[in-house]
Amino acid sequence: MLVVWSGTPLRQPPGVRSTLSQPSGERLPLPESGAPGRTFASDPAHLSRNENGDTLLNTWIVAWVIHQAPRAPLQLFNANIFYPEPNTLAYSEALLVQSAMGAPLVWAGASPVLTYNILLIAGFALTGWAACLVLVRWTGDWWAGLAGGLVFGFNAHTLTRMPHLQALHVEFLPFALLAFDRLLVDPRARHAVSFAVWFVLQALASFYLLVITSVGFAVAIAVRPEAWTGKIVKSLVMQRGSFESYSTLVRFYAWQTALNMFLHFPWLGVGYDSFRFFSREFNALTLNLGAAENFVFETAAGLGIGGVAIVVWMARALRRLGKSVQGAMPEGTRAYALAKLSGPFLVAVAVANMTGDNLIGMMGVAQLAVFSALLVTAARIETPPLAEPRTWMPATE
């Protein structure tokens, strides 16, 4: 209701004194002859809150994005303002989500003013409704949801920032909070994807809200340590019946199986990437284990001493390559920075594969090959060309 009864005329109708000259800038238009004051809700196609320049700016931004995005999306930020400066749309909020909402209205023939006003009212309504739905999901009480939705959608902040369309569309934040809560309680891929989608939509609605939302979720993680430290604690104390204890026991059993396999075939192993095919023959429970869950054990079981020697040689060769590039390239270059990371990279790979087998198979080998190729390519690109040799001419009298 507050949205309906507030507003300032874009064009001054008969019998109404404009508020553009009023110092407060937030008064309702007052009639001169007893006629009722008109608000933008009474004529949203022609009236708007233009006492603040940001209203005009955001109306233009929405119109520009809707116009340019379907025609030349790669030139979206090269807006028709401040020519010849490039990427001028980045000087302000891009309002991508709001523009996507308003696009059907413009394509149906609505004016930029009408589109902006409908988006403004929709921001209040959608924000409050989203908060209401999430609160009902958490509390099970519709009265609590309605009260919380009204406060979240219609509050001192939103009602005093009506010219700022980006601040009124906070409808994605409640759903992001709900998805984030589900992710902490039950970490699954679909919950992570849901959280990412809502977070990105909120970020595209406002750059300010991107920063505020990021800080908010960082605080949410900090105040709920039990949600992300619970698994670590269960793994350390080996809580009976937990998935963590089961996973730990399976890993130890896989390591024992790989060791038995290596002791039977110490020189050449059972074959590259073949641990899974012979594992049942080397454990008492005859279990088919998909992997040894340790790169060293998997390599020793599959390729024997020769395979382990090759892995050690590859690691040393990669480290020597890093040292060579680091010594040859000046500081500050990309090649130098990449070469400096070769040592930590090898350590990180070794630690990550102590309880996993990420490097087994061609994809793992390709990871090391790609890193080496990037290192060599960066050094080659940033190496200055050699000077042409001087040509000595015979002396003449």
C-alpha positions as CSV (number, residue, x, y, z in Angstrom):
1,M,0.0,0.0,0.0
2,L,2.9,2.4,0.7
3,V,4.1,1.8,-2.8
4,V,0.7,2.6,-4.3
5,W,0.2,5.9,-2.3
6,S,3.7,7.3,-2.9
7,G,5.2,8.9,-6.0
8,T,6.1,12.0,-7.8
9,P,4.7,13.1,-11.2
10,L,7.0,12.8,-14.2
11,R,4.9,15.5,-15.9
12,Q,2.9,17.9,-13.9
13,P,-0.9,17.2,-14.2
14,P,-3.4,20.0,-14.0
15,G,-4.2,21.3,-10.5
16,V,-1.1,19.6,-8.9
17,R,1.9,21.4,-7.6
18,S,5.1,19.6,-8.5
19,T,7.4,18.5,-5.7
20,L,10.6,19.1,-7.7
21,S,11.1,22.4,-6.0
22,Q,10.4,21.1,-2.5
23,P,13.6,20.8,-0.4
24,S,12.6,17.5,1.1
25,G,12.2,15.8,-2.2
26,E,10.1,13.0,-0.6
27,R,6.7,14.8,-0.2
28,L,3.6,13.6,-1.9
29,P,2.2,16.0,-4.6
30,L,-0.2,18.5,-3.0
31,P,-3.3,19.7,-4.9
32,E,-3.8,23.4,-5.5
33,S,-7.6,23.4,-5.7
34,G,-8.6,20.5,-3.6
35,A,-8.1,17.9,-6.3
36,P,-6.7,14.6,-5.0
37,G,-2.9,14.1,-5.5
38,R,-1.9,11.8,-8.3
39,T,0.7,9.1,-7.8
40,F,2.7,7.0,-10.3
41,A,0.5,4.0,-9.4
42,S,-2.5,5.9,-10.8
43,D,-0.8,6.3,-14.1
44,P,2.4,4.2,-14.2
45,A,2.9,4.8,-18.0
46,H,3.4,8.5,-17.5
47,L,4.2,9.3,-13.8
48,S,7.5,8.4,-12.1
49,R,9.7,9.3,-9.1
50,N,11.9,11.7,-11.1
51,E,12.9,14.0,-8.2
52,N,15.9,11.7,-7.9
53,G,18.2,11.5,-11.0
54,D,18.8,7.8,-10.3
55,T,15.3,7.0,-11.4
56,L,16.0,8.5,-14.8
57,L,19.4,6.7,-14.9
58,N,17.9,3.3,-14.0
59,T,15.0,3.8,-16.5
60,W,17.5,4.4,-19.2
61,I,19.6,1.4,-18.2
62,V,16.7,-1.0,-18.3
63,A,15.7,0.3,-21.7
64,W,19.2,0.1,-23.0
65,V,19.8,-3.5,-21.9
66,I,16.5,-4.7,-23.3
67,H,17.3,-3.0,-26.6
68,Q,21.0,-4.0,-26.9
69,A,21.1,-7.5,-25.4
70,P,19.2,-9.3,-28.2
71,R,20.9,-7.3,-30.9
72,A,24.6,-7.1,-29.9
73,P,25.2,-8.9,-26.6
74,L,29.0,-8.6,-26.8
75,Q,28.6,-4.8,-27.1
76,L,26.1,-4.5,-24.1
77,F,28.5,-2.5,-21.9
78,N,29.4,-0.1,-24.7
79,A,26.3,2.0,-23.9
80,N,25.3,5.1,-25.9
81,I,26.5,7.5,-23.2
82,F,29.8,9.3,-22.5
83,Y,31.0,8.6,-26.1
84,P,33.8,7.8,-26.9
85,E,34.5,6.2,-23.6
86,P,34.1,2.4,-23.8
87,N,32.2,0.1,-21.4
88,T,30.3,3.0,-19.9
89,L,27.4,0.8,-18.7
90,A,29.9,-0.5,-16.1
91,Y,29.9,2.9,-14.5
92,S,26.6,2.0,-12.9
93,E,24.5,-1.0,-12.1
94,A,23.8,-3.1,-15.2
95,L,20.4,-4.3,-13.8
96,L,20.6,-7.5,-15.9
97,V,18.0,-9.5,-14.0
98,Q,15.5,-6.6,-13.8
99,S,16.0,-6.0,-17.5
100,A,15.3,-9.6,-18.3
101,M,12.0,-9.4,-16.2
102,G,11.0,-6.2,-18.1
103,A,11.9,-7.4,-21.6
104,P,8.5,-9.0,-22.3
105,L,6.8,-5.8,-21.3
106,V,8.8,-3.7,-23.7
107,W,8.4,-6.2,-26.5
108,A,4.6,-6.0,-25.9
109,G,4.7,-2.2,-26.4
110,A,5.2,-0.9,-22.9
111,S,7.2,2.4,-22.6
112,P,10.5,2.5,-20.5
113,V,8.6,4.5,-17.8
114,L,5.9,1.9,-17.5
115,T,8.4,-0.9,-17.5
116,Y,10.4,0.7,-14.8
117,N,7.4,1.4,-12.6
118,I,6.1,-2.2,-12.9
119,L,9.6,-3.5,-12.0
120,L,9.7,-1.2,-9.0
121,I,6.4,-2.5,-7.7
122,A,7.4,-6.1,-8.5
123,G,10.6,-5.7,-6.5
124,F,8.7,-4.9,-3.3
125,A,6.2,-7.7,-3.9
126,L,8.6,-10.4,-5.0
127,T,11.1,-9.7,-2.2
128,G,8.4,-9.9,0.5
129,W,6.8,-13.0,-1.1
130,A,10.1,-14.8,-1.3
131,A,10.9,-14.1,2.3
132,C,7.4,-15.2,3.3
133,L,7.8,-18.6,1.5
134,V,11.2,-19.3,3.0
135,L,10.1,-18.4,6.5
136,V,7.0,-20.7,6.2
137,R,9.4,-23.5,5.1
138,W,11.6,-22.9,8.2
139,T,8.9,-22.3,10.8
140,G,5.8,-24.0,9.4
141,D,3.7,-20.9,10.4
142,W,2.1,-18.8,7.7
143,W,1.5,-15.9,10.1
144,A,5.2,-15.8,10.9
145,G,6.0,-15.9,7.2
146,L,3.6,-13.1,6.3
147,A,5.0,-10.9,9.1
148,G,8.6,-11.6,8.2
149,G,7.8,-11.1,4.5
150,L,6.2,-7.7,5.1
151,V,9.2,-6.5,7.2
152,F,11.7,-7.9,4.7
153,G,10.0,-6.4,1.6
154,F,8.7,-3.1,3.1
155,N,11.1,-1.6,5.5
156,A,12.9,1.7,6.2
157,H,15.7,0.8,3.8
158,T,13.6,-0.2,0.8
159,L,11.0,2.5,1.2
160,T,13.6,5.2,1.3
161,R,15.5,3.9,-1.7
162,M,12.7,3.8,-4.2
163,P,14.8,5.4,-7.0
164,H,17.3,2.6,-6.7
165,L,15.8,-0.3,-8.6
166,Q,18.8,-2.5,-7.7
167,A,18.1,-2.2,-4.0
168,L,14.5,-3.3,-4.3
169,H,15.0,-6.7,-5.9
170,V,16.3,-8.9,-3.1
171,E,13.9,-11.8,-3.9
172,F,16.7,-14.2,-4.6
173,L,18.5,-13.8,-1.3
174,P,15.9,-15.8,0.8
175,F,16.0,-18.7,-1.6
176,A,19.9,-18.6,-1.6
177,L,19.7,-18.7,2.2
178,L,17.4,-21.7,2.1
179,A,19.6,-23.5,-0.4
180,F,22.7,-22.7,1.6
181,D,21.1,-24.1,4.7
182,R,20.3,-27.3,2.9
183,L,23.8,-27.5,1.6
184,L,25.3,-27.3,5.1
185,V,22.9,-29.8,6.5
186,D,22.9,-32.2,3.6
187,P,25.9,-31.5,1.2
188,R,24.8,-32.8,-2.1
189,A,25.5,-31.6,-5.7
190,R,21.9,-30.5,-6.3
191,H,21.9,-28.3,-3.2
192,A,25.2,-26.8,-4.3
193,V,23.8,-26.1,-7.8
194,S,20.7,-24.6,-6.3
195,F,22.7,-22.3,-4.0
196,A,24.9,-21.2,-6.9
197,V,21.9,-20.4,-9.2
198,W,20.2,-18.2,-6.5
199,F,23.4,-16.6,-5.6
200,V,24.3,-15.7,-9.2
201,L,20.8,-14.3,-9.8
202,Q,21.1,-12.1,-6.8
203,A,24.5,-11.0,-7.8
204,L,23.3,-10.1,-11.3
205,A,20.5,-8.0,-9.8
206,S,22.9,-5.7,-8.0
207,F,26.7,-5.4,-7.6
208,Y,26.2,-4.0,-4.2
209,L,24.1,-7.0,-3.2
210,L,26.8,-9.3,-4.6
211,V,29.3,-7.9,-2.0
212,I,26.8,-7.8,0.8
213,T,25.6,-11.3,0.0
214,S,29.1,-12.7,-0.1
215,V,29.9,-11.2,3.3
216,G,26.6,-12.5,4.7
217,F,27.3,-16.1,3.6
218,A,30.9,-15.9,5.0
219,V,29.4,-14.9,8.3
220,A,26.9,-17.7,8.0
221,I,29.7,-20.2,7.7
222,A,31.5,-18.7,10.6
223,V,28.5,-18.9,13.0
224,R,27.7,-22.5,12.1
225,P,31.0,-24.3,12.5
226,E,29.3,-27.6,13.4
227,A,27.8,-27.8,9.9
228,W,31.2,-28.0,8.2
229,T,33.5,-29.3,11.0
230,G,31.1,-32.2,11.8
231,K,32.6,-34.5,9.2
232,I,36.1,-33.7,10.2
233,V,35.3,-34.5,13.8
234,K,33.6,-37.8,12.8
235,S,36.6,-38.8,10.8
236,L,39.1,-38.0,13.6
237,V,37.1,-39.8,16.3
238,M,35.9,-42.6,14.0
239,Q,32.3,-42.3,15.2
240,R,30.7,-45.7,15.0
241,G,28.2,-46.2,12.2
242,S,29.1,-43.0,10.4
243,F,30.0,-42.8,6.7
244,E,33.4,-41.4,7.6
245,S,34.4,-44.4,9.7
246,Y,33.2,-46.7,6.8
247,S,35.2,-44.7,4.3
248,T,38.3,-44.9,6.4
249,L,38.1,-48.6,7.0
250,V,37.6,-49.2,3.2
251,R,40.7,-47.2,2.4
252,F,42.8,-49.1,4.9
253,Y,41.5,-52.4,3.4
254,A,42.3,-51.2,-0.1
255,W,45.8,-50.2,0.9
256,Q,46.4,-53.7,2.4
257,T,45.0,-55.3,-0.8
258,A,47.4,-53.2,-3.0
259,L,50.3,-54.1,-0.8
260,N,49.5,-57.8,-1.1
261,M,49.3,-57.4,-4.9
262,F,52.7,-55.6,-5.0
263,L,54.3,-58.3,-2.9
264,H,53.1,-60.9,-5.3
265,F,54.2,-59.0,-8.5
266,P,56.9,-56.6,-7.3
267,W,58.7,-55.9,-10.5
268,L,56.0,-55.2,-13.2
269,G,52.8,-55.3,-11.2
270,V,49.5,-56.7,-12.5
271,G,49.2,-54.1,-15.3
272,Y,48.5,-50.4,-15.7
273,D,45.1,-49.4,-14.2
274,S,44.3,-53.0,-13.5
275,F,44.0,-53.0,-9.7
276,R,40.2,-53.1,-9.9
277,F,40.3,-56.3,-12.0
278,F,42.4,-58.3,-9.6
279,S,41.7,-56.8,-6.2
280,R,39.3,-59.6,-5.1
281,E,42.1,-62.2,-5.4
282,F,44.3,-60.4,-2.9
283,N,42.0,-59.7,0.1
284,A,40.4,-62.2,2.5
285,L,36.8,-60.9,1.8
286,T,37.2,-61.3,-2.0
287,L,35.9,-57.7,-2.4
288,N,36.0,-56.0,-5.8
289,L,37.6,-52.7,-4.9
290,G,37.5,-50.0,-7.6
291,A,40.7,-48.3,-6.6
292,A,43.5,-48.4,-4.1
293,E,42.6,-44.9,-2.9
294,N,46.3,-44.0,-2.9
295,F,48.4,-43.1,-5.9
296,V,51.6,-44.7,-4.7
297,F,49.9,-48.0,-3.8
298,E,47.9,-48.0,-7.0
299,T,51.1,-47.4,-9.1
300,A,53.1,-50.0,-7.1
301,A,50.3,-52.7,-7.5
302,G,49.7,-51.9,-11.2
303,L,53.3,-51.2,-12.5
304,G,55.6,-52.5,-9.7
305,I,58.9,-51.0,-8.9
306,G,59.4,-49.9,-12.4
307,G,56.2,-47.8,-12.3
308,V,57.2,-46.2,-9.0
309,A,60.6,-45.3,-10.4
310,I,59.0,-43.7,-13.5
311,V,56.7,-41.6,-11.3
312,V,59.6,-40.4,-9.2
313,W,61.6,-39.5,-12.3
314,M,58.6,-37.6,-13.7
315,A,58.2,-35.6,-10.5
316,R,61.9,-34.7,-10.4
317,A,61.9,-33.8,-14.1
318,L,58.9,-31.5,-13.6
319,R,60.6,-29.9,-10.6
320,R,63.8,-29.4,-12.6
321,L,61.9,-27.8,-15.4
322,G,60.3,-25.4,-12.9
323,K,63.7,-24.4,-11.4
324,S,65.2,-24.0,-14.9
325,V,62.4,-21.7,-16.0
326,Q,62.4,-19.8,-12.7
327,G,66.2,-19.2,-13.1
328,A,66.0,-18.1,-16.7
329,M,63.0,-15.7,-16.5
330,P,62.9,-12.3,-14.8
331,E,60.7,-11.7,-11.8
332,G,57.2,-10.4,-12.5
333,T,56.7,-12.5,-15.6
334,R,54.0,-15.1,-15.9
335,A,56.5,-17.8,-16.6
336,Y,58.4,-17.0,-13.4
337,A,55.3,-17.0,-11.3
338,L,54.2,-20.3,-12.8
339,A,57.6,-21.9,-12.4
340,K,57.6,-20.8,-8.7
341,L,54.4,-22.7,-8.2
342,S,55.9,-26.0,-9.6
343,G,57.2,-27.1,-6.2
344,P,53.9,-26.3,-4.2
345,F,52.0,-27.9,-7.1
346,L,53.8,-31.2,-6.8
347,V,53.4,-31.2,-3.0
348,A,49.7,-30.5,-3.3
349,V,49.3,-33.2,-5.9
350,A,51.1,-35.7,-3.6
351,V,49.0,-34.8,-0.6
352,A,45.7,-34.9,-2.5
353,N,46.6,-38.4,-3.8
354,M,47.5,-39.9,-0.5
355,T,43.9,-40.8,0.1
356,G,42.7,-40.8,-3.5
357,D,43.7,-41.9,-7.0
358,N,43.1,-38.7,-9.1
359,L,46.2,-39.2,-11.2
360,I,45.3,-42.8,-12.2
361,G,44.4,-43.0,-15.9
362,M,45.1,-40.8,-18.8
363,M,43.3,-37.8,-17.3
364,G,45.8,-37.7,-14.5
365,V,48.8,-37.9,-16.8
366,A,47.2,-35.2,-18.9
367,Q,47.0,-32.9,-15.9
368,L,50.8,-33.0,-15.4
369,A,51.4,-32.7,-19.2
370,V,49.2,-29.6,-19.4
371,F,51.0,-28.0,-16.5
372,S,54.4,-28.7,-18.1
373,A,53.1,-27.4,-21.5
374,L,51.8,-24.2,-19.9
375,L,55.1,-23.6,-18.2
376,V,57.2,-24.1,-21.3
377,T,54.8,-22.0,-23.5
378,A,54.8,-19.1,-21.0
379,A,58.6,-19.1,-20.9
380,R,58.8,-19.3,-24.7
381,I,56.3,-16.4,-25.2
382,E,58.0,-14.1,-22.7
383,T,61.6,-14.9,-23.8
384,P,62.9,-11.9,-25.8
385,P,64.2,-12.8,-29.3
386,L,67.9,-13.3,-29.7
387,A,69.7,-10.4,-31.4
388,E,70.8,-11.1,-34.9
389,P,74.5,-11.9,-35.2
390,R,76.7,-9.1,-36.4
391,T,78.1,-9.4,-39.9
392,W,81.8,-8.5,-40.1
393,M,82.9,-6.8,-43.3
394,P,86.5,-7.0,-44.5
395,A,88.5,-3.9,-43.9
396,T,89.3,-1.8,-46.9
397,E,92.0,0.7,-47.4
